[in-house]
Every structure is written in structure tokens, then in C-alpha cells.
Amino acid sequence: MAIAGKSGRTALGRLAAISTQWAVPIGIVAFWEVLSGIGVIPPHVLPAPSAVIAAGWRLTLTGELPWDVWVSFRRAMIGLLIGGGIGFVFGLANGLSRRADEISDSTLQMVRNIPHLALIPLVILWFGIDEIAKIFLVALGVFFPIYVNTQHGIRNVDPQLVEMGRIYGMSARVLFWRVLLPGALPSIFVGLRYALGIMWLTLIVAETIAASAGIGYMAMQAREFLLVDVVVLSILIYALLGKSADSVTRWLERRCLAWHPAFQSAAETDS
Amino acid sequence: MRQVLRRSGTCFKTALETAERRSEAYGFAVTIERLTKSFGQNRVLRGVDLRIPGGEFVAIVGRSGCGKSTLLRLLVGLDQPSEGEIHFGDHVAHDGRSGPVRIMFQEPRLLPWGSVLANVEVGLGPTRASAQARDRALAALSAIGLEERRDHWPAVLSGGEKQRVALARAVVSHPRLLAFDEPLGALDALTRISMQRLIERVWMEQRFTAILVTHDVAEAVTLADRILLIENGKIGLDLRLDLARPRDRGSAEVAALEGRILRALFRNYEHGEDA
């Protein structure tokens, strides 16, 4: 039975799917460990996974690693909230109102074509290597995917549903909450996932160039002292953070878009 | 006056009772005067005059693009006429939203992100969510036999089930006028027949004025009290049907009427090609 809100997948089936997903990356790491162990890969080029883990443990004990991860995470989230929030508001306004769209859309599209990372020298001149510099760059980076996809989502809500809402006497407010926003949500999620990718990328670049804390800073410091294990560690942590942000979004998506046919393949076969 | 939709089992009996009581019609009487609608240079409707008594079931047939859907959209207030007036009962209909006027389309137009029950509740219009509203929606759902599907998403329903939910949504607020714009066009033949029976049953229970636009002449003959043929933006044929309900699709009477209307349509078609 396909009941709304419940996924038809069993716990066992999910476990099997997860283990399949992880089989390849775990295999690669094991292979890497073996190659390092027999000396095919010299440690100053690429340290063994065990050495990277040991470096991670060492830095966790000193408190350095948790602090740097926290600093980077906070920058990413503040940037995402500010840039994503503004992008969302502009996307809604320009999706809902032709007039607002005429006023701001072409300007925003022009700004969108400037690669935001090209602004780094300018941003350093403005803000120094302060927190604001990084947050500014992240916010600028995530603004556009959220803006474009929110606007696109609102515009592409089935006009027949909007007409239906009007016939049934929905006020503009009810129409927004019950028809337009839920209809735009799949597209908004696409924008969010895209924005998360840009968010980490921007942060990596910004922290590597100018920072006094954060994962990028940790990597650059380690490079100075030829601590290859810490450099590899910071790269892996970026990957891990990126992957977990994506997983959280997927989870949110599954919850919010349970009605969507794309998320019902499992439920349907059970009915 | 208003009666709650009854459970499916008792419906045919009540249908017969209500058919007898139809003199105290609940549906709006509709008066259309000199109705004209143009889209740019194209005059789709050219001065249509029409009176529909309250509670009547009218079917409108005609070729594609003859203006029958336009007429329906004007009736429910989705478009505004270029000239002429539409009256409901005693008052002028400025827009369809002034009275409970509903329309069913070929597409069910259900909110994909709402459960079946939530979709039926949409039909209650701008009311606050309450236990009473919920009960009314549930009653409408059980009348169409989909009570056990109340918590499902529309995406898992079949085409016929979706259209039944759309019907429940349209009638849950007891409309005075219900317009159908090819509501069964996308369904398979068997589902279409059971939907026709369902529509007839609900109409007999609620006694709203029904206006059905259809390509399917057999459907028009099965359901309508009166069939209008629209040609060249005007009413070309106005035919009253005095057949007992429910109608037997295979009977000679029905077949003869069907043939007559088809002939009228084809005469018009050949005529149209000459012009």
C-alpha cells in the first residue's frame, strides 16, 4: 500500500543499497593502503590512509581540527543563509511579479556572468582577510543558483493548477502557500543542491588564498611544513563536508517532495 | 434544501426520488443574451441567446474550435464576454466566483502535493480547516467510493480515480452550476461509462444545473436533457430529449438520436469545408 508520507522500502533493502554505494570508495582506500604499505606510493607524495587518519586523530586531540572545521562550517552556513536567503526572495519576487522581473532580472543576469571568484582580489582590498570577505564570496556564489531556480520554479508552476486555485476562490496568499510554493519546491531544491557545491568550492578557494583559520588555512599551514598527511586530510574533510551537506539536502528533498512521482517508485511497486 | 451526499449503496434509490422532486430545482437558471466573444479579429461566439432552466442537464456538442469551450469558460467566469450578458437566477453574473459555480476539466487538476482528502477539501473554497469541513470532504469521498484512498497522493491514482476525486472536489460545496469541459475525454471506454453513471447520479442527488461540453455524441445522449449544437459561433440545433433515466446505451431510441445528431454535425462539417 502506498500511503502518503511513508516510504515503502524496508530497512534491510536500504542497508543493502547503502553497502553497495560504499563498496567502491572503501575498495579504493584499501587498495591505496596496500600500495603505500608495499612502498609503491612514497609517503611524501601521498601518505597511507592510516597515516592520514592518525594525523586527523592527532589534530583532534590538540583541538585544532574541530576548531578549523567549525570555522569553515560556520562561514559556509552564514554565507548560504545570507546569499541563499536574498536569492530566494529575489527569485520569489521576480517569479511572481512581471514588474519586479523587469526591474531587476536583467541586472542580476549581468552580474551572474562575472565569475565570483574573480572578485577575490577586490574583496581582499575591501574586507582584508577578515571573516566578512569569505562570507561575502560564499553568499555571492550561492545567490545565483538559488535565485535562478526559485524564479524558474515559480514561473513553471502548472498554469492549470493556478487557474483551478482561482476557480475555487483561493486568495493570493492561499494560492502562494498551497499552489505556487509547493509547485516551485522541486526546482528550489535543485538550486539548493547546486548552491551547496558552489558554497564549498568558494570556501576552499577563499580559505586557501586568504585566511587565518579554517580547513583551507590548515592545509596551507601544513604545506609550509611539508605535512602531506594533513594536506590530504583537509582535502578529505572538504569532500566529507560536501557529501554530508548533499545527503542532508537529499533527505530533506525526500521528505518535502514525498508526493512527487520521482520519489514514489518504491512506494508504487508495493501497492 | 442541501443534502449531504449519500453513500454509494443507497444512491440509485435516492436518485429516483430526487428526479421526481426536481421541480424545486436547486441549480441556477441561466439566461444568456447576445453573448459575443472575440479573440482579436476572430469572433468565436456571435450573439448567443440561451435560456437554461435551473437543474437542467445540457450537453453542448460541436466541432473543435466551434466555441463550445469558450462558452463554458464565459459561464464560469474564467473569461469575460466581449458583448452580451450572462444571468444566474435573477442576478447578473459579474464573475463566476459570486456563486458556487464549479467547472471540471479534461485534466483532473489535483494538487500533486495534497492528499486525496486535502484535494477534496480545496472544493470547500476559502473556509477554515475544521472538523466539519473534514467530514463534508469525507462524505463526498465516500459518495464516489474512494474513502479508503483518502491519504494517498494523486500520483498513485489511476486516471479514472483522479477524475472521480476532481468530481468530489467540484460537488463537495453543492454548486448551483457545474460545468464539464470534456471531463471524460482522456479516459478509457469502460471508465468513461462508469464516470457517466457517477456524474448522472451526483447530478440527480444535488440537482445543480449541469452543462457538459463533449465531443462524444453518445455521452451527450446518455446524460443530457437537452443537446445544443454550436456551429459558426451560434446555436445551430437545440434538441430536447425526453428519455427515461438511467438510459440504456444500446436502445434503439438512443441510437436513433445519436444518428440524428451525428448527421447534423456532419452536414455542418461538409458545409464548413465548402465555405
Boltz contact constraints between the chains, C-beta under 6 A:
constraints:
  - contact:
      token1: [A, 2]
      token2: [B, 156]
      max_distance: 6.0
  - contact:
      token1: [A, 3]
      token2: [B, 151]
      max_distance: 6.0
  - contact:
      token1: [A, 4]
      token2: [B, 115]
      max_distance: 6.0
  - contact:
      token1: [A, 4]
      token2: [B, 151]
      max_distance: 6.0
  - contact:
      token1: [A, 4]
      token2: [B, 152]
      max_distance: 6.0
  - contact:
      token1: [A, 4]
      token2: [B, 153]
      max_distance: 6.0
  - contact:
      token1: [A, 160]
      token2: [B, 109]
      max_distance: 6.0
  - contact:
      token1: [A, 161]
      token2: [B, 109]
      max_distance: 6.0
  - contact:
      token1: [A, 164]
      token2: [B, 109]
      max_distance: 6.0
  - contact:
      token1: [A, 168]
      token2: [B, 122]
      max_distance: 6.0
  - contact:
      token1: [A, 168]
      token2: [B, 125]
      max_distance: 6.0
  - contact:
      token1: [A, 169]
      token2: [B, 97]
      max_distance: 6.0
  - contact:
      token1: [A, 169]
      token2: [B, 125]
      max_distance: 6.0
  - contact:
      token1: [A, 169]
      token2: [B, 126]
      max_distance: 6.0
  - contact:
      token1: [A, 182]
      token2: [B, 113]
      max_distance: 6.0
  - contact:
      token1: [A, 259]
      token2: [B, 112]
      max_distance: 6.0
  - contact:
      token1: [A, 259]
      token2: [B, 113]
      max_distance: 6.0
  - contact:
      token1: [A, 259]
      token2: [B, 153]
      max_distance: 6.0
  - contact:
      token1: [A, 261]
      token2: [B, 155]
      max_distance: 6.0
  - contact:
      token1: [A, 264]
      token2: [B, 155]
      max_distance: 6.0
  - contact:
      token1: [A, 268]
      token2: [B, 156]
      max_distance: 6.0
